[in-house]
Amino acid sequence: MSEAKVDANVNAGGSTGGSERPSGVSHPVFREAQRSAGATHPGYRREQNEDAFWGDESRGVWVVADGLGGHQAGEIASQTVVEEIQRSSATDRHYEQALRRAHALLVGEETNTTAMGTTAVVVAEDGNYFHIYWVGDSRAYLWTPPTTNSSDETEANTPHGSLKQLTVDHSYVQMLVDSGAINQEEAACHPNRHVITRCIGGSTNPTLEIDRASFAWNPGQKLLLCSDGLSNDVSAEEICQILAKNTDNQRASELLVAAALDAGGRDNITVQVINSPDSAIPNDENLNSCTPPRPPVSQQISSFPRTLPARIATIVIIFSMGVYAAWQLLNG
Protein backbone atom coordinates (compact mmCIF):
# COMPACT_ATOMS: atom_id res chain seq x y z
CA MET A 1 0.00 0.00 0.00
CA SER A 2 1.01 3.61 -0.46
CA GLU A 3 3.04 5.64 2.01
CA ALA A 4 2.62 9.36 2.62
CA LYS A 5 3.92 12.05 4.98
CA VAL A 6 2.74 11.62 8.54
CA ASP A 7 0.47 14.32 9.99
CA ALA A 8 -1.19 12.32 12.77
CA ASN A 9 -0.43 9.48 15.12
CA VAL A 10 -1.07 5.99 13.79
CA ASN A 11 -2.15 3.30 16.21
CA ALA A 12 -0.66 -0.15 16.11
CA GLY A 13 -2.99 -2.89 14.96
CA GLY A 14 -3.34 -6.31 13.45
CA SER A 15 -2.07 -7.19 10.01
CA THR A 16 -3.57 -9.41 7.36
CA GLY A 17 -0.65 -9.96 5.09
CA GLY A 18 2.12 -7.96 3.47
CA SER A 19 0.31 -4.63 3.24
CA GLU A 20 1.67 -1.93 5.52
CA ARG A 21 -0.56 0.43 7.45
CA PRO A 22 -0.52 3.72 5.50
CA SER A 23 1.02 6.72 7.20
CA GLY A 24 -0.40 10.21 7.04
CA VAL A 25 -3.86 8.94 7.91
CA SER A 26 -5.73 11.00 10.49
CA HIS A 27 -7.88 9.31 13.13
CA PRO A 28 -11.09 10.50 14.80
CA VAL A 29 -11.51 11.22 18.49
CA PHE A 30 -13.44 7.94 18.87
CA ARG A 31 -10.65 5.67 17.63
CA GLU A 32 -10.85 3.45 20.72
CA ALA A 33 -14.48 2.55 20.05
CA GLN A 34 -15.23 -1.07 19.28
CA ARG A 35 -17.94 -1.04 16.64
CA SER A 36 -16.73 1.73 14.34
CA ALA A 37 -13.60 3.47 13.16
CA GLY A 38 -12.56 5.89 10.47
CA ALA A 39 -9.64 7.56 8.75
CA THR A 40 -8.97 10.51 6.48
CA HIS A 41 -6.12 11.69 4.24
CA PRO A 42 -5.69 14.84 2.09
CA GLY A 43 -4.54 12.78 -0.92
CA TYR A 44 -1.60 13.61 -3.12
CA ARG A 45 -3.00 16.52 -5.13
CA ARG A 46 -4.67 18.68 -2.48
CA GLU A 47 -2.81 21.13 -0.28
CA GLN A 48 -5.10 20.49 2.69
CA ASN A 49 -7.88 18.21 3.81
CA GLU A 50 -11.35 19.75 3.43
CA ASP A 51 -13.11 16.57 4.59
CA ALA A 52 -14.39 16.14 8.13
CA PHE A 53 -15.90 13.22 10.00
CA TRP A 54 -17.10 12.28 13.45
CA GLY A 55 -18.97 9.53 15.24
CA ASP A 56 -20.42 8.68 18.63
CA GLU A 57 -21.29 5.03 19.18
CA SER A 58 -23.08 5.66 22.49
CA ARG A 59 -25.54 7.91 20.65
CA GLY A 60 -25.47 5.91 17.42
CA VAL A 61 -24.58 8.70 15.00
CA TRP A 62 -21.86 9.10 12.38
CA VAL A 63 -21.15 11.76 9.74
CA VAL A 64 -18.81 12.32 6.80
CA ALA A 65 -18.64 15.74 5.11
CA ASP A 66 -16.68 16.73 2.00
CA GLY A 67 -16.01 20.47 1.84
CA LEU A 68 -16.19 22.49 -1.38
CA GLY A 69 -14.82 25.85 -2.33
CA GLY A 70 -11.09 25.37 -1.91
CA HIS A 71 -8.71 26.01 0.95
CA GLN A 72 -10.28 27.19 4.21
CA ALA A 73 -13.76 27.63 2.74
CA GLY A 74 -14.31 23.90 2.28
CA GLU A 75 -12.71 23.06 5.61
CA ILE A 76 -15.00 25.50 7.44
CA ALA A 77 -18.07 24.16 5.63
CA SER A 78 -17.44 20.51 6.46
CA GLN A 79 -16.56 21.30 10.06
CA THR A 80 -19.75 23.35 10.42
CA VAL A 81 -21.80 20.29 9.46
CA VAL A 82 -19.94 18.11 11.96
CA GLU A 83 -20.45 20.65 14.74
CA GLU A 84 -24.20 20.88 14.07
CA ILE A 85 -24.54 17.09 14.04
CA GLN A 86 -22.61 16.94 17.33
CA ARG A 87 -24.91 19.55 18.85
CA SER A 88 -28.01 17.73 17.68
CA SER A 89 -26.76 14.36 18.96
CA ALA A 90 -26.54 15.84 22.47
CA THR A 91 -29.98 17.48 22.36
CA ASP A 92 -32.89 16.75 20.03
CA ARG A 93 -31.40 14.17 17.60
CA HIS A 94 -33.16 15.93 14.72
CA TYR A 95 -30.39 15.53 12.19
CA GLU A 96 -32.25 16.94 9.21
CA GLN A 97 -32.71 20.15 11.16
CA ALA A 98 -29.03 20.08 12.05
CA LEU A 99 -28.12 19.98 8.36
CA ARG A 100 -30.53 22.85 7.69
CA ARG A 101 -28.92 24.90 10.45
CA ALA A 102 -25.50 24.25 8.93
CA HIS A 103 -26.85 25.32 5.53
CA ALA A 104 -28.22 28.57 6.95
CA LEU A 105 -24.95 29.32 8.72
CA LEU A 106 -22.88 28.71 5.59
CA VAL A 107 -25.15 30.74 3.32
CA GLY A 108 -25.06 33.56 5.87
CA GLU A 109 -21.27 33.54 6.06
CA GLU A 110 -20.67 33.65 2.31
CA THR A 111 -19.12 36.71 0.72
CA ASN A 112 -18.82 37.74 -2.89
CA THR A 113 -15.34 36.25 -3.02
CA THR A 114 -15.74 33.07 -0.97
CA ALA A 115 -18.41 30.43 -1.54
CA MET A 116 -18.55 27.75 1.13
CA GLY A 117 -20.31 24.46 0.65
CA THR A 118 -20.09 20.80 1.55
CA THR A 119 -21.63 17.45 0.84
CA ALA A 120 -22.59 15.25 3.79
CA VAL A 121 -23.88 11.81 4.71
CA VAL A 122 -25.22 11.14 8.21
CA VAL A 123 -26.23 7.82 9.77
CA ALA A 124 -28.39 7.74 12.90
CA GLU A 125 -29.12 4.43 14.56
CA ASP A 126 -32.44 3.45 16.14
CA GLY A 127 -32.21 -0.03 17.64
CA ASN A 128 -31.98 -2.56 14.81
CA TYR A 129 -32.64 0.15 12.24
CA PHE A 130 -30.60 3.02 10.89
CA HIS A 131 -31.56 6.20 9.09
CA ILE A 132 -29.44 7.93 6.45
CA TYR A 133 -29.58 11.64 5.58
CA TRP A 134 -27.49 12.94 2.72
CA VAL A 135 -26.79 15.86 0.41
CA GLY A 136 -24.39 15.70 -2.54
CA ASP A 137 -22.18 12.75 -3.49
CA SER A 138 -20.81 11.56 -0.15
CA ARG A 139 -22.05 7.99 0.05
CA ALA A 140 -23.25 5.22 2.33
CA TYR A 141 -22.70 1.59 1.36
CA LEU A 142 -23.90 -1.58 3.05
CA TRP A 143 -21.51 -4.52 3.03
CA THR A 144 -22.98 -7.98 3.60
CA PRO A 145 -20.66 -10.95 4.25
CA PRO A 146 -20.46 -13.71 1.63
CA THR A 147 -22.50 -16.14 3.72
CA THR A 148 -25.63 -14.22 2.74
CA ASN A 149 -26.85 -14.81 -0.80
CA SER A 150 -28.41 -11.91 -2.67
CA SER A 151 -30.04 -11.62 -6.07
CA ASP A 152 -30.25 -7.82 -5.89
CA GLU A 153 -28.87 -6.45 -9.14
CA THR A 154 -27.86 -3.19 -7.44
CA GLU A 155 -25.35 -5.05 -5.30
CA ALA A 156 -21.81 -5.89 -6.36
CA ASN A 157 -21.61 -9.62 -5.53
CA THR A 158 -18.13 -11.05 -5.04
CA PRO A 159 -16.57 -13.98 -3.15
CA HIS A 160 -15.83 -11.40 -0.46
CA GLY A 161 -19.45 -10.40 0.08
CA SER A 162 -21.78 -7.87 -1.52
CA LEU A 163 -21.67 -4.10 -1.51
CA LYS A 164 -24.83 -2.07 -2.02
CA GLN A 165 -24.90 1.69 -2.45
CA LEU A 166 -27.67 3.03 -0.21
CA THR A 167 -27.49 6.67 -1.28
CA VAL A 168 -28.09 8.23 -4.69
CA ASP A 169 -25.65 10.94 -5.73
CA HIS A 170 -26.91 14.46 -6.31
CA SER A 171 -24.67 14.93 -9.31
CA TYR A 172 -24.73 15.78 -12.98
CA VAL A 173 -23.56 12.30 -13.92
CA GLN A 174 -26.29 10.66 -11.83
CA MET A 175 -28.84 12.76 -13.71
CA LEU A 176 -27.46 11.37 -16.96
CA VAL A 177 -27.72 7.82 -15.57
CA ASP A 178 -31.29 8.39 -14.37
CA SER A 179 -32.28 9.71 -17.80
CA GLY A 180 -30.73 6.70 -19.55
CA ALA A 181 -28.21 8.83 -21.42
CA ILE A 182 -25.28 6.85 -19.97
CA ASN A 183 -24.84 3.63 -18.00
CA GLN A 184 -23.04 3.04 -14.70
CA GLU A 185 -19.82 1.97 -16.44
CA GLU A 186 -19.75 5.21 -18.44
CA ALA A 187 -20.58 7.21 -15.31
CA ALA A 188 -17.53 5.81 -13.49
CA CYS A 189 -15.14 7.47 -15.94
CA HIS A 190 -17.21 10.48 -17.03
CA PRO A 191 -15.12 13.70 -17.05
CA ASN A 192 -17.85 15.59 -15.16
CA ARG A 193 -18.41 13.04 -12.41
CA HIS A 194 -17.22 15.55 -9.79
CA VAL A 195 -19.98 18.06 -10.64
CA ILE A 196 -22.68 17.99 -7.98
CA THR A 197 -26.21 19.38 -8.23
CA ARG A 198 -26.90 19.83 -4.52
CA CYS A 199 -24.82 20.85 -1.50
CA ILE A 200 -25.06 22.31 1.98
CA GLY A 201 -24.24 26.00 1.67
CA GLY A 202 -23.58 27.56 -1.71
CA SER A 203 -25.24 30.72 -2.97
CA THR A 204 -27.08 28.81 -5.73
CA ASN A 205 -29.00 26.73 -3.16
CA PRO A 206 -31.23 29.11 -1.15
CA THR A 207 -33.24 26.16 0.16
CA LEU A 208 -31.83 22.80 1.14
CA GLU A 209 -33.25 19.49 -0.08
CA ILE A 210 -32.20 16.50 2.02
CA ASP A 211 -32.74 12.90 0.97
CA ARG A 212 -33.31 10.25 3.60
CA ALA A 213 -33.83 6.51 3.82
CA SER A 214 -34.26 3.90 6.55
CA PHE A 215 -32.95 0.34 6.64
CA ALA A 216 -32.87 -2.69 8.92
CA TRP A 217 -29.60 -4.16 10.14
CA ASN A 218 -28.74 -7.82 9.59
CA PRO A 219 -26.03 -9.65 11.59
CA GLY A 220 -22.50 -9.35 10.24
CA GLN A 221 -23.18 -6.35 8.03
CA LYS A 222 -21.05 -3.21 7.93
CA LEU A 223 -21.85 0.33 6.87
CA LEU A 224 -19.25 2.26 4.91
CA LEU A 225 -19.50 6.05 4.80
CA CYS A 226 -17.11 7.84 2.47
CA SER A 227 -16.31 10.94 0.50
CA ASP A 228 -15.92 10.70 -3.27
CA GLY A 229 -12.15 10.47 -2.87
CA LEU A 230 -12.78 6.79 -2.16
CA SER A 231 -15.84 6.00 -4.30
CA ASN A 232 -14.43 7.57 -7.46
CA ASP A 233 -11.19 5.59 -7.39
CA VAL A 234 -11.71 2.27 -5.58
CA SER A 235 -13.83 -0.50 -7.07
CA ALA A 236 -16.62 -2.30 -5.23
CA GLU A 237 -14.69 -5.56 -5.55
CA GLU A 238 -11.64 -4.09 -3.82
CA ILE A 239 -13.77 -2.54 -1.08
CA CYS A 240 -15.43 -5.91 -0.45
CA GLN A 241 -12.07 -7.65 -0.29
CA ILE A 242 -10.71 -5.21 2.28
CA LEU A 243 -13.81 -5.37 4.47
CA ALA A 244 -13.94 -9.17 4.30
CA LYS A 245 -10.28 -9.66 5.20
CA ASN A 246 -10.06 -7.09 8.00
CA THR A 247 -12.37 -7.45 10.97
CA ASP A 248 -10.57 -4.58 12.73
CA ASN A 249 -12.45 -1.54 11.44
CA GLN A 250 -9.52 0.81 12.05
CA ARG A 251 -7.31 -1.42 9.94
CA ALA A 252 -10.00 -1.67 7.26
CA SER A 253 -10.48 2.11 7.22
CA GLU A 254 -6.79 2.75 6.72
CA LEU A 255 -6.46 0.14 3.98
CA LEU A 256 -9.42 1.66 2.14
CA VAL A 257 -7.69 5.03 2.27
CA ALA A 258 -4.46 3.39 1.09
CA ALA A 259 -6.30 1.83 -1.86
CA ALA A 260 -7.47 5.29 -2.94
CA LEU A 261 -3.91 6.58 -2.60
CA ASP A 262 -2.69 3.70 -4.76
CA ALA A 263 -5.22 4.78 -7.38
CA GLY A 264 -3.67 8.25 -7.50
CA GLY A 265 -4.95 10.05 -4.40
CA ARG A 266 -6.52 12.75 -6.57
CA ASP A 267 -8.83 14.06 -3.85
CA ASN A 268 -9.27 14.13 -0.09
CA ILE A 269 -10.23 10.66 1.15
CA THR A 270 -12.40 9.93 4.17
CA VAL A 271 -14.03 6.70 5.33
CA GLN A 272 -15.90 5.33 8.31
CA VAL A 273 -16.68 1.64 8.85
CA ILE A 274 -19.48 0.67 11.25
CA ASN A 275 -20.45 -2.82 12.41
CA SER A 276 -24.05 -3.93 12.81
CA PRO A 277 -25.09 -3.94 16.47
CA ASP A 278 -24.75 -7.12 18.51
CA SER A 279 -28.52 -7.07 18.92
CA ALA A 280 -29.14 -7.34 15.17
CA ILE A 281 -31.36 -10.26 14.19
CA PRO A 282 -32.06 -11.67 10.72
CA ASN A 283 -34.52 -9.34 9.03
CA ASP A 284 -36.03 -9.58 5.55
CA GLU A 285 -36.89 -5.88 5.46
CA ASN A 286 -34.77 -3.87 3.06
CA LEU A 287 -35.95 -0.29 2.76
CA ASN A 288 -38.53 0.73 5.33
CA SER A 289 -39.02 4.31 4.23
CA CYS A 290 -37.50 6.42 1.51
CA THR A 291 -38.33 10.03 0.74
CA PRO A 292 -35.83 11.20 -1.89
CA PRO A 293 -37.68 12.51 -4.95
CA ARG A 294 -34.79 11.92 -7.32
CA PRO A 295 -34.19 8.16 -7.69
CA PRO A 296 -35.82 6.44 -10.66
CA VAL A 297 -38.93 4.40 -10.04
CA SER A 298 -36.93 1.16 -10.17
CA GLN A 299 -35.05 2.23 -7.04
CA GLN A 300 -38.08 3.27 -5.03
CA ILE A 301 -39.90 0.86 -2.77
CA SER A 302 -43.57 1.39 -1.98
CA SER A 303 -45.41 -0.29 0.85
CA PHE A 304 -48.88 -1.83 0.62
CA PRO A 305 -51.26 -0.56 3.32
CA ARG A 306 -50.67 -2.69 6.40
CA THR A 307 -54.00 -2.38 8.24
CA LEU A 308 -57.11 -4.37 7.32
CA PRO A 309 -59.39 -1.30 6.86
CA ALA A 310 -56.82 0.31 4.59
CA ARG A 311 -56.54 -2.85 2.50
CA ILE A 312 -60.34 -3.11 2.20
CA ALA A 313 -60.57 0.54 1.18
CA THR A 314 -57.89 0.01 -1.45
CA ILE A 315 -59.67 -3.04 -2.87
CA VAL A 316 -63.00 -1.16 -2.99
CA ILE A 317 -61.41 1.75 -4.85
CA ILE A 318 -59.74 -0.54 -7.38
CA PHE A 319 -62.98 -2.51 -7.90
CA SER A 320 -65.01 0.71 -8.33
CA MET A 321 -62.56 2.03 -10.90
CA GLY A 322 -62.79 -1.25 -12.81
CA VAL A 323 -66.62 -1.20 -12.81
CA TYR A 324 -66.66 2.41 -13.97
CA ALA A 325 -64.21 1.68 -16.77
CA ALA A 326 -66.32 -1.28 -17.94
CA TRP A 327 -69.47 0.84 -17.86
CA GLN A 328 -67.82 3.52 -19.94
CA LEU A 329 -66.69 0.91 -22.46
CA LEU A 330 -70.17 -0.65 -22.80
CA ASN A 331 -71.84 2.72 -23.25
CA GLY A 332 -69.45 3.88 -25.90
Disulfide bonds with the S-S distance in Angstrom:
none
